Amino acid sequence: MMALLKRISKAAWHGFTRDGSLVFANIFIMAMVISVISGLFLFQRASEFIISNIQAKVDISVYFKYETSEEDILKVKEEIGAINQVKEVKYVSKEEALDIFIEKHKDDQVLMESLAEVGINPFLAALNIKSFEANQYEAVASFLENANFSSSIEKIDYHERKPVIERIFSLTSSINKAGIVFSIILALVAMLVAFNTVRLAIYNSKEEIKIQRLVGADNRFIRGPFLIQGIIVGFFATISCLFLFTLICWAFNSKIEDLFPGLNLFGMFAANFWWILLIQLFTGIGLGTISSLIAIRRYLET
């Protein structure tokens, strides 16, 4: 058994080194396939980050009547925070609301003079509420409108923000669906290209396979070198792809961060390095082996 394995390995390495240009093309195509699969993994992580950032900018506010005490509002805050759909509740006092307004409009002389003429703080205390998903705000608004503390509420701005929230929900939903469809199509195309490339390499050796069959070579001996070649090609393609991915993520990191602030592509790559390496090894070696196994079957069955 060991002698057979040694002969198969020797034949595989001989075939690998003999067909230089074809093997190089095979490694190149396989590296492109692995890059597509790895890119889809990073694309999924990046799209999750972008969607999360979009959703983080959405909230609804509930404003309380002027006479409502801070103690009562904080009790309501605890009650709202216990709702399953609620991610975060932030209390904004009248004084904070006034300070925010002044900071935002300090250069508008007319507004500042109008505020001074009012003489009192006209702003209401509020709770800013964030949900986990954009489609959960309607349930939160319904809870607020029917809660036992609804008599203390002056206004809920959900209905004013509803069109924006619905557009964001539609956008994030579309991004998710498009990402899934795009990933499936690219993965299928990539695997088809890899399979055809391996099949071409085996076709180049069809005369050699026929001769081996004529002299009575065992199917394991004929199949073995091509399977090992598939593993070798997959391994070298993985190493090439890993180097390429590291270089691309490092080179384009700052440009992508300019487009999407906070999206650190190289940091994301580094954080998921071992997952990406496993995906690349599994894709490269798996595709190389399976493609070789399927492609050589027609020559073993004739």
N, C-alpha and C positions, 0 to 999 in steps of 0.2 A: 504493500500500500504506500509506504514512504517512497519507494523507488518510483512508483507511478506518479506520485505527486511531484517528485523532483523533476521527472521528465516533462510533465505538463508545464511546470513553472518555467523550465528552461526553454521549452518551445514557445511559451507565451512571451517571455522576454525577448527571444530572438525575433518573433513576429513584430513586437512593439518597436524594436530598434531598426528593423529592416525597412518597414514602410514609413520612413521619416515624414515626408510631406503629408501623407494621408493621416498619420497619427497626430501630427501637429494640427491639421484641420479639425480632426475629431476632438482634440483637447480644447481648441478654440470654440467650437460650437457648443461643447458641453459646458465650458466656462460661461458662455453667454446664457445658456439655459439656467445654470445655477444662479447667475446674476439676476435673472428675471424672478426666480422663485424667492431669492433673498430680498430683492427689491420689494416684492409684494409684502413680505413680512414687515419691512421697515415702513412701507407705505401705510399699512394697517395701523402701526403704532403712531405714525405721524398724523393720520386722519383722526385717530382717537384723541390726540392732543389738541388738534385744531377744533374739533367738535366740542371738546370739554371747555376750551377757551371761549368759544362762541356762547355756549350755554351759561358759562360763569358770568357773562355780562348781562344776563337777563334776570330780572327779579320783579316782584310786585311789592307795592307798599300799602300798608293799612294805616290811615291817619286817625288819630283819636280826638275826641272833642276837647276843646280848650281846657275845660274844668277837670278832665280826667287826671287823677293823681299818678305820679311815676310808679308808686307801689302797685297800683292796679294794672298798669301797663306791663310791668315786669312779671306779674302773675300770668297775664295773657301770653306773654312771651314764652314762658315755660310750657303753657298748655299747647301753644302752636308748635313748639319745638318737639313735642311728643308725637306729632303726626308722622306717619310713615313716609309720606311723600316729601317732607320738608328736610332739606339738607342743612340749612343755616338760617338763623333769625338774628338780626342785628337791631338793637334799640338806638334810635336817634332822638335825642331830647330836643326840646324847643331851642335851647341855647346852641346846641350843635348845629341844628338846621339853620339858625341865623348866621353862625360863623361860616358855614359852608357857602351860604348865599353871598355873604360879604366878600369872601375870598374869590368866589367865581366872578363877581360883578364889580370888583373894587375900582375898575377903570371906567365904569359907566357912571358919570357924574349925576345924571338925571335920576337914575335908580337910587343912588345913595342919598340924594337929597329927599326923594320921595319917602324913603325908609325912615329918614330922620324926622320928617314931618308927621309920620304916623304916631311916633312917640312911644309905642309899645312894641314888643316882639309879636309880629303877626303870624309866626309860623307854628304849626301843630307838631306835637310829638308823633313819632311814627315808628313802625316796625318794618324793616326791609326783609323780605322773605325770599329765599332761594330754594328751588326744588331740585331734585336729582335729574329730572328730565323735563323738557319744555312742555310736554303734553300733560304734566301733572298739575299745572297751575290752575286749571279750571276746577279741579277737585278741591284744591286749597281755598280758592275764592268762594266756592260753594259752602265749605265748612265755616269760613269767616262770616258769611252772610246769615247763616243759621245758628251760630254759636250763642250761648247764653250771655256773652258779653257784647253782642252786636249793638245793643243800645248805646254803648260807649264809643262806637265807631262813627267817625264823621264821613269817611270816604275810603273806598277800596279802588285803586287805580287799575285793577286787572282789565276791565272792559276797555279802558283807553289804550292799554298796551297789548290787548289781545291780537290785533292784526300783525304786530311785529313778532310776537311770540309764535303765532301760527306760521309765519314765514320762516322763522328760525327752525321750528320743528320740521317743516317741509324740507328745508335746506339740509339739515343734518340727516334726515331720513334718506334723502336722495343721495347724499355722499356715501352713506353706508351701503345702500343698494348698488350704486355704481361701482363701489370698491369691490363688492363681492362678485358682480358680473365680470368686471374687468380682470379680477384675479383668476377666475375660472377659465376665461377665454385665453389669457396669456399663458397660464399653466399648461393647458391642453396643447396650444400651438408649440410651446417650448418642448414638451415631451415628444410631440410628433416629429419635430426637427431633429431632436437627439436620436430618436429611434431610426430615422431614415439615414442619418449620418453613420451610425453603427452598422446598419444593414449594408451600406455602400462599402464600408471597410471589409465586411465579411464576404461580400460579392467579389471583391478584388482577390480573395483567396479561394474562390470556388473550385478552381482546377486542382489546387492542393488538397482540398477536402475530398474531391472525387478520387484522387490517387490514393489517399489514406483509406478510403472505403474499399477500393479495389484490392488493396493489400491486406484487408481484413482488420483494420484498426477498430478498436472498441469505440462506441459512441462517447463514452466518458473522456477518452483521450482526445477525440476530435473536438468535443465541446469545451473541455477544460481550458485550453489555452485562450480561447476567445472570452470565456468568462473572466479569467484572470486579467486579460488585457482590458476588459471593461472596468475592472476594479482599479487597475493602474491608471487608465485614462481618467476615471472619475476622481482619483486621488490627486493627480497633477492638476486637473481642472479646478478642484477645490482650493488647492494652494494658490493657484493663479488668481482665482476669483476673490479669495480672502484678501490678498495683497491689493487687488484692484479696488475692492470695496473700501478698504481702509483709506486708500489714497483719495478716492472720490469723496467720501464722507468728510475727510479732513479739509480737502480743497474747497468744497462748496458749502461748508458749515456756516461761514460768516454771511454768505450771500442769501442762504435760506433763512437765516436768523433775521436778516434785514426785511425779508418779505413777511415772515411769521415770527414776530418778537417772542422770545422765550423758547422757541423750538430749536434746541441744540442737537443737530443731527449726529455730530460726532459723539456727543455724550450719550445719545440714545443708542448708537452703534456699540459703544464701549459697555454700556449697561447690559446690553443683550448679546454680548460677544459670544458667550458659550452656546446660547440658543441658536445664533446665526451659524456658528461653526458646525453644530450638530445638523442643522437643516441642510447646510451645504454638503457635508459629508454624506448624509443620507440620500440627498438628491443625486450627487455625483456618482457615488458608488452604486446606489440602488438603480439609477437609470442605466448606467453602464452595464451592470450585470443583467438586469431584466431585458434590456434591449438586445444584448448579445444572445441571451437564451432564446428569445422569441425569433430573432432573425435567423439563427442557425438551424432552427427546427425544420425549415423547408428542405435544407440540404441533407438532413439526416433521415428525412422521410421519403426521399426520392430514391 
